[in-house]
Amino acid sequence: MQVKQTVRKKARIEIIPLIDVIMFLMAAFVLVMLSMNKNKQVPVELPSASPPIRDLTIVEPEKPVKVSIDTAGDYFWNSERVSLDDLIIRLNGLKAQSADPKVLIEGEIGAQFGKAVVVVDEARHAGINKVTFDPMAKNSVR
């Protein structure tokens, strides 16, 4: 007696119809979401273009004091040559004079960066927190 062997077929999942169904569902969801988008507007009253009224109680911002350094290593306080000791005295006086002093450090092309670091350290030691650098080097700081 011979026993018949049955050959089992392996199950296959067809992917192409599955991709078609997924694309159809995605397109349907996109269309539904676009139809649900409603423009909700908030009323805004824009200002008119009239000249501003100057309030005399508004204080104009102070200009920063310029501390310049040339290639010889000399310091300048608003284009006036000063020594390091005089610069320290003026920084302390600036802090006592103004509530929110500002210092702008600028340098000549080829000036030593270490001199600028000394100015920053002395300004911070005097209590001046707003110290900035002018990123453009000058041909002459005088």
CNS distance restraints for C-alpha pairs under 8 A (distance, minus, plus):
assign (resid  14 and name CA) (resid  18 and name CA) 7.00 0.50 0.50
assign (resid  15 and name CA) (resid  19 and name CA) 6.18 0.50 0.50
assign (resid  16 and name CA) (resid  20 and name CA) 6.38 0.50 0.50
assign (resid  17 and name CA) (resid  21 and name CA) 6.32 0.50 0.50
assign (resid  18 and name CA) (resid  22 and name CA) 6.26 0.50 0.50
assign (resid  19 and name CA) (resid  23 and name CA) 6.13 0.50 0.50
assign (resid  20 and name CA) (resid  24 and name CA) 6.21 0.50 0.50
assign (resid  21 and name CA) (resid  25 and name CA) 6.24 0.50 0.50
assign (resid  22 and name CA) (resid  26 and name CA) 6.11 0.50 0.50
assign (resid  23 and name CA) (resid  27 and name CA) 6.13 0.50 0.50
assign (resid  24 and name CA) (resid  28 and name CA) 6.16 0.50 0.50
assign (resid  25 and name CA) (resid  29 and name CA) 6.16 0.50 0.50
assign (resid  26 and name CA) (resid  30 and name CA) 6.22 0.50 0.50
assign (resid  27 and name CA) (resid  31 and name CA) 6.22 0.50 0.50
assign (resid  28 and name CA) (resid  32 and name CA) 6.19 0.50 0.50
assign (resid  29 and name CA) (resid  33 and name CA) 6.08 0.50 0.50
assign (resid  30 and name CA) (resid  34 and name CA) 6.15 0.50 0.50
assign (resid  31 and name CA) (resid  35 and name CA) 6.25 0.50 0.50
assign (resid  32 and name CA) (resid  36 and name CA) 6.31 0.50 0.50
assign (resid  33 and name CA) (resid  37 and name CA) 6.51 0.50 0.50
assign (resid  62 and name CA) (resid 101 and name CA) 7.69 0.50 0.50
assign (resid  62 and name CA) (resid 102 and name CA) 7.83 0.50 0.50
assign (resid  63 and name CA) (resid 102 and name CA) 7.33 0.50 0.50
assign (resid  64 and name CA) (resid 101 and name CA) 7.07 0.50 0.50
assign (resid  64 and name CA) (resid 102 and name CA) 4.58 0.50 0.50
assign (resid  64 and name CA) (resid 103 and name CA) 5.05 0.50 0.50
assign (resid  64 and name CA) (resid 104 and name CA) 5.89 0.50 0.50
assign (resid  65 and name CA) (resid  77 and name CA) 7.30 0.50 0.50
assign (resid  65 and name CA) (resid  78 and name CA) 6.41 0.50 0.50
assign (resid  65 and name CA) (resid 102 and name CA) 6.30 0.50 0.50
assign (resid  65 and name CA) (resid 103 and name CA) 4.86 0.50 0.50
assign (resid  65 and name CA) (resid 104 and name CA) 5.94 0.50 0.50
assign (resid  66 and name CA) (resid  76 and name CA) 7.85 0.50 0.50
assign (resid  66 and name CA) (resid  77 and name CA) 6.03 0.50 0.50
assign (resid  66 and name CA) (resid  78 and name CA) 5.02 0.50 0.50
assign (resid  66 and name CA) (resid  79 and name CA) 7.76 0.50 0.50
assign (resid  66 and name CA) (resid 103 and name CA) 6.06 0.50 0.50
assign (resid  66 and name CA) (resid 104 and name CA) 4.82 0.50 0.50
assign (resid  66 and name CA) (resid 105 and name CA) 5.91 0.50 0.50
assign (resid  66 and name CA) (resid 106 and name CA) 7.09 0.50 0.50
assign (resid  67 and name CA) (resid  75 and name CA) 6.85 0.50 0.50
assign (resid  67 and name CA) (resid  76 and name CA) 5.51 0.50 0.50
assign (resid  67 and name CA) (resid  77 and name CA) 4.90 0.50 0.50
assign (resid  67 and name CA) (resid  78 and name CA) 6.25 0.50 0.50
assign (resid  67 and name CA) (resid  79 and name CA) 7.91 0.50 0.50
assign (resid  67 and name CA) (resid 103 and name CA) 6.99 0.50 0.50
assign (resid  67 and name CA) (resid 104 and name CA) 6.08 0.50 0.50
assign (resid  67 and name CA) (resid 105 and name CA) 4.88 0.50 0.50
assign (resid  67 and name CA) (resid 106 and name CA) 6.34 0.50 0.50
assign (resid  68 and name CA) (resid  75 and name CA) 5.72 0.50 0.50
assign (resid  68 and name CA) (resid  76 and name CA) 4.85 0.50 0.50
assign (resid  68 and name CA) (resid  77 and name CA) 6.63 0.50 0.50
assign (resid  68 and name CA) (resid  78 and name CA) 7.52 0.50 0.50
assign (resid  68 and name CA) (resid  79 and name CA) 7.28 0.50 0.50
assign (resid  68 and name CA) (resid 105 and name CA) 5.80 0.50 0.50
assign (resid  68 and name CA) (resid 106 and name CA) 4.85 0.50 0.50
assign (resid  68 and name CA) (resid 107 and name CA) 5.45 0.50 0.50
assign (resid  68 and name CA) (resid 108 and name CA) 7.69 0.50 0.50
assign (resid  68 and name CA) (resid 141 and name CA) 6.10 0.50 0.50
assign (resid  69 and name CA) (resid  73 and name CA) 6.05 0.50 0.50
assign (resid  69 and name CA) (resid  74 and name CA) 5.70 0.50 0.50
assign (resid  69 and name CA) (resid  75 and name CA) 4.88 0.50 0.50
assign (resid  69 and name CA) (resid  76 and name CA) 6.32 0.50 0.50
assign (resid  69 and name CA) (resid 105 and name CA) 7.86 0.50 0.50
assign (resid  69 and name CA) (resid 106 and name CA) 6.55 0.50 0.50
assign (resid  69 and name CA) (resid 107 and name CA) 4.81 0.50 0.50
assign (resid  69 and name CA) (resid 108 and name CA) 6.28 0.50 0.50
assign (resid  69 and name CA) (resid 111 and name CA) 6.48 0.50 0.50
assign (resid  69 and name CA) (resid 115 and name CA) 7.30 0.50 0.50
assign (resid  69 and name CA) (resid 116 and name CA) 7.31 0.50 0.50
assign (resid  69 and name CA) (resid 141 and name CA) 7.04 0.50 0.50
assign (resid  70 and name CA) (resid  74 and name CA) 5.68 0.50 0.50
assign (resid  70 and name CA) (resid  75 and name CA) 6.97 0.50 0.50
assign (resid  70 and name CA) (resid 107 and name CA) 6.03 0.50 0.50
assign (resid  70 and name CA) (resid 108 and name CA) 4.94 0.50 0.50
assign (resid  70 and name CA) (resid 109 and name CA) 7.79 0.50 0.50
assign (resid  70 and name CA) (resid 110 and name CA) 7.89 0.50 0.50
assign (resid  70 and name CA) (resid 111 and name CA) 5.45 0.50 0.50
assign (resid  70 and name CA) (resid 140 and name CA) 7.24 0.50 0.50
assign (resid  70 and name CA) (resid 141 and name CA) 6.35 0.50 0.50
assign (resid  71 and name CA) (resid 108 and name CA) 6.15 0.50 0.50
assign (resid  71 and name CA) (resid 109 and name CA) 7.07 0.50 0.50
assign (resid  71 and name CA) (resid 110 and name CA) 5.60 0.50 0.50
assign (resid  71 and name CA) (resid 111 and name CA) 4.16 0.50 0.50
assign (resid  71 and name CA) (resid 112 and name CA) 6.83 0.50 0.50
assign (resid  72 and name CA) (resid 111 and name CA) 7.27 0.50 0.50
assign (resid  73 and name CA) (resid 111 and name CA) 6.75 0.50 0.50
assign (resid  73 and name CA) (resid 112 and name CA) 6.84 0.50 0.50
assign (resid  73 and name CA) (resid 115 and name CA) 6.90 0.50 0.50
assign (resid  74 and name CA) (resid  81 and name CA) 7.12 0.50 0.50
assign (resid  74 and name CA) (resid  82 and name CA) 7.46 0.50 0.50
assign (resid  74 and name CA) (resid  83 and name CA) 7.24 0.50 0.50
assign (resid  75 and name CA) (resid  81 and name CA) 5.89 0.50 0.50
assign (resid  75 and name CA) (resid  82 and name CA) 5.60 0.50 0.50
assign (resid  75 and name CA) (resid  83 and name CA) 6.35 0.50 0.50
assign (resid  75 and name CA) (resid  84 and name CA) 6.96 0.50 0.50
assign (resid  75 and name CA) (resid  87 and name CA) 7.68 0.50 0.50
assign (resid  76 and name CA) (resid  80 and name CA) 5.00 0.50 0.50
assign (resid  76 and name CA) (resid  81 and name CA) 4.32 0.50 0.50
assign (resid  76 and name CA) (resid  82 and name CA) 5.55 0.50 0.50
assign (resid  76 and name CA) (resid 141 and name CA) 7.93 0.50 0.50
assign (resid  76 and name CA) (resid 142 and name CA) 7.65 0.50 0.50
assign (resid  77 and name CA) (resid  81 and name CA) 6.37 0.50 0.50
assign (resid  77 and name CA) (resid  82 and name CA) 6.52 0.50 0.50
assign (resid  77 and name CA) (resid  87 and name CA) 7.32 0.50 0.50
assign (resid  79 and name CA) (resid 141 and name CA) 7.01 0.50 0.50
assign (resid  79 and name CA) (resid 142 and name CA) 5.21 0.50 0.50
assign (resid  80 and name CA) (resid 142 and name CA) 7.66 0.50 0.50
assign (resid  82 and name CA) (resid  86 and name CA) 5.93 0.50 0.50
assign (resid  82 and name CA) (resid  87 and name CA) 6.22 0.50 0.50
assign (resid  83 and name CA) (resid  87 and name CA) 6.09 0.50 0.50
assign (resid  84 and name CA) (resid  88 and name CA) 6.26 0.50 0.50
assign (resid  85 and name CA) (resid  89 and name CA) 6.38 0.50 0.50
assign (resid  86 and name CA) (resid  90 and name CA) 6.14 0.50 0.50
assign (resid  87 and name CA) (resid  91 and name CA) 6.12 0.50 0.50
assign (resid  88 and name CA) (resid  92 and name CA) 6.30 0.50 0.50
assign (resid  88 and name CA) (resid 122 and name CA) 6.47 0.50 0.50
assign (resid  88 and name CA) (resid 123 and name CA) 7.74 0.50 0.50
assign (resid  88 and name CA) (resid 126 and name CA) 7.99 0.50 0.50
assign (resid  89 and name CA) (resid  93 and name CA) 6.17 0.50 0.50
assign (resid  90 and name CA) (resid  94 and name CA) 5.97 0.50 0.50
assign (resid  91 and name CA) (resid  95 and name CA) 6.37 0.50 0.50
assign (resid  91 and name CA) (resid 122 and name CA) 7.68 0.50 0.50
assign (resid  91 and name CA) (resid 123 and name CA) 6.18 0.50 0.50
assign (resid  91 and name CA) (resid 126 and name CA) 6.43 0.50 0.50
assign (resid  92 and name CA) (resid  96 and name CA) 6.37 0.50 0.50
assign (resid  92 and name CA) (resid 123 and name CA) 7.90 0.50 0.50
assign (resid  92 and name CA) (resid 126 and name CA) 5.26 0.50 0.50
assign (resid  92 and name CA) (resid 127 and name CA) 7.93 0.50 0.50
assign (resid  93 and name CA) (resid  97 and name CA) 6.00 0.50 0.50
assign (resid  94 and name CA) (resid  98 and name CA) 6.05 0.50 0.50
assign (resid  94 and name CA) (resid 101 and name CA) 6.66 0.50 0.50
assign (resid  95 and name CA) (resid  99 and name CA) 6.84 0.50 0.50
assign (resid  95 and name CA) (resid 100 and name CA) 7.57 0.50 0.50
assign (resid  95 and name CA) (resid 101 and name CA) 6.16 0.50 0.50
assign (resid  95 and name CA) (resid 126 and name CA) 6.81 0.50 0.50
assign (resid  95 and name CA) (resid 127 and name CA) 6.69 0.50 0.50
assign (resid  95 and name CA) (resid 128 and name CA) 6.39 0.50 0.50
assign (resid 100 and name CA) (resid 128 and name CA) 7.68 0.50 0.50
assign (resid 100 and name CA) (resid 130 and name CA) 7.95 0.50 0.50
assign (resid 101 and name CA) (resid 128 and name CA) 6.32 0.50 0.50
assign (resid 101 and name CA) (resid 129 and name CA) 7.94 0.50 0.50
assign (resid 101 and name CA) (resid 130 and name CA) 6.89 0.50 0.50
assign (resid 102 and name CA) (resid 128 and name CA) 7.11 0.50 0.50
assign (resid 102 and name CA) (resid 129 and name CA) 7.66 0.50 0.50
assign (resid 102 and name CA) (resid 130 and name CA) 5.03 0.50 0.50
assign (resid 102 and name CA) (resid 131 and name CA) 6.03 0.50 0.50
assign (resid 102 and name CA) (resid 132 and name CA) 7.98 0.50 0.50
assign (resid 103 and name CA) (resid 128 and name CA) 7.92 0.50 0.50
assign (resid 103 and name CA) (resid 130 and name CA) 6.38 0.50 0.50
assign (resid 103 and name CA) (resid 131 and name CA) 4.84 0.50 0.50
assign (resid 103 and name CA) (resid 132 and name CA) 6.38 0.50 0.50
assign (resid 104 and name CA) (resid 131 and name CA) 6.00 0.50 0.50
assign (resid 104 and name CA) (resid 132 and name CA) 5.02 0.50 0.50
assign (resid 104 and name CA) (resid 133 and name CA) 5.62 0.50 0.50
assign (resid 104 and name CA) (resid 134 and name CA) 6.58 0.50 0.50
assign (resid 105 and name CA) (resid 116 and name CA) 7.01 0.50 0.50
assign (resid 105 and name CA) (resid 131 and name CA) 7.43 0.50 0.50
assign (resid 105 and name CA) (resid 132 and name CA) 6.17 0.50 0.50
assign (resid 105 and name CA) (resid 133 and name CA) 4.75 0.50 0.50
assign (resid 105 and name CA) (resid 134 and name CA) 5.97 0.50 0.50
assign (resid 106 and name CA) (resid 133 and name CA) 6.02 0.50 0.50
assign (resid 106 and name CA) (resid 134 and name CA) 4.98 0.50 0.50
assign (resid 106 and name CA) (resid 135 and name CA) 7.54 0.50 0.50
assign (resid 106 and name CA) (resid 136 and name CA) 7.72 0.50 0.50
assign (resid 106 and name CA) (resid 137 and name CA) 6.91 0.50 0.50
assign (resid 106 and name CA) (resid 138 and name CA) 7.74 0.50 0.50
assign (resid 106 and name CA) (resid 141 and name CA) 7.75 0.50 0.50
assign (resid 107 and name CA) (resid 111 and name CA) 6.01 0.50 0.50
assign (resid 107 and name CA) (resid 134 and name CA) 7.69 0.50 0.50
assign (resid 107 and name CA) (resid 137 and name CA) 5.55 0.50 0.50
assign (resid 107 and name CA) (resid 138 and name CA) 6.30 0.50 0.50
assign (resid 107 and name CA) (resid 141 and name CA) 6.80 0.50 0.50
assign (resid 108 and name CA) (resid 137 and name CA) 5.36 0.50 0.50
assign (resid 108 and name CA) (resid 138 and name CA) 4.66 0.50 0.50
assign (resid 108 and name CA) (resid 139 and name CA) 5.62 0.50 0.50
assign (resid 108 and name CA) (resid 140 and name CA) 5.69 0.50 0.50
assign (resid 108 and name CA) (resid 141 and name CA) 5.89 0.50 0.50
assign (resid 109 and name CA) (resid 137 and name CA) 5.30 0.50 0.50
assign (resid 109 and name CA) (resid 138 and name CA) 5.78 0.50 0.50
assign (resid 109 and name CA) (resid 139 and name CA) 5.84 0.50 0.50
assign (resid 109 and name CA) (resid 140 and name CA) 7.84 0.50 0.50
assign (resid 112 and name CA) (resid 116 and name CA) 7.36 0.50 0.50
assign (resid 113 and name CA) (resid 117 and name CA) 6.52 0.50 0.50
assign (resid 114 and name CA) (resid 118 and name CA) 6.38 0.50 0.50
assign (resid 115 and name CA) (resid 119 and name CA) 6.55 0.50 0.50
assign (resid 116 and name CA) (resid 120 and name CA) 6.33 0.50 0.50
assign (resid 117 and name CA) (resid 121 and name CA) 6.14 0.50 0.50
assign (resid 118 and name CA) (resid 122 and name CA) 6.14 0.50 0.50
assign (resid 119 and name CA) (resid 123 and name CA) 6.02 0.50 0.50
assign (resid 120 and name CA) (resid 124 and name CA) 6.15 0.50 0.50
assign (resid 120 and name CA) (resid 131 and name CA) 6.75 0.50 0.50
assign (resid 121 and name CA) (resid 125 and name CA) 6.06 0.50 0.50
assign (resid 122 and name CA) (resid 126 and name CA) 6.13 0.50 0.50
assign (resid 123 and name CA) (resid 127 and name CA) 6.40 0.50 0.50
assign (resid 123 and name CA) (resid 128 and name CA) 5.25 0.50 0.50
assign (resid 123 and name CA) (resid 129 and name CA) 7.45 0.50 0.50
assign (resid 123 and name CA) (resid 131 and name CA) 7.46 0.50 0.50
assign (resid 124 and name CA) (resid 128 and name CA) 5.11 0.50 0.50
assign (resid 124 and name CA) (resid 129 and name CA) 5.94 0.50 0.50
